[in-house]
Amino acid sequence: MNNKKHLVLLLFVAACATFVSFAPRFGGEGYHVYVNNKLVLERYGSQMDVVKTISLDEYSSGGQVTVKYFHCGRIGKARNIVIKDDQKKILKQWKFADVNEPVPAMNCPVKEIISLRKNTDNNTLNLYYSSSELPGGRLLAAFHVANATASRITP
């Protein structure tokens, strides 16, 4: 009888450990990138080190790129979105006011991003985020700016 109690306790502990390992982690660091209100990139944790390329086109020039950055349950202060070329030269910077929303959206006009292509030797522009919590900044994605027909993500 005592062995059955131990076995039941062991199974209960194993089940709890299994459920906890699959539980969502609230308040973690991550970000979303939208083009014209369509989610095109979502990164959390170790995925944040993998940079994806987002294709922009002339047809989406009337829209916007929206970035939402999650700071481990805190609200980011002194937030910036920066576009840099391949030599990490700043081509454009947007500064955003401090707000009390948990995950405030930062919007940048696609037309302005596309216009920066003329300042580079190729069609790639890099999207960075920085804030007082992340002063060194983080590379979020690369934009490929060409005359494509749709905004999409590429590997």
Secondary structure, 3 states (H helix, E strand, C coil): CHHHHHHHHHHHHHHHHHHHHCCCCCCCCEEEEEECCEEEEEEEHHHHHCCEEEEECHHHCCCEEEEEEEECCECCCCEEEEEECCCCCEEEEEEECCCCCCCCCEEEEHHHHHHHHHHCCCCEEEEEEECCCCCCCEEEEEEEECCCCCCEEEC
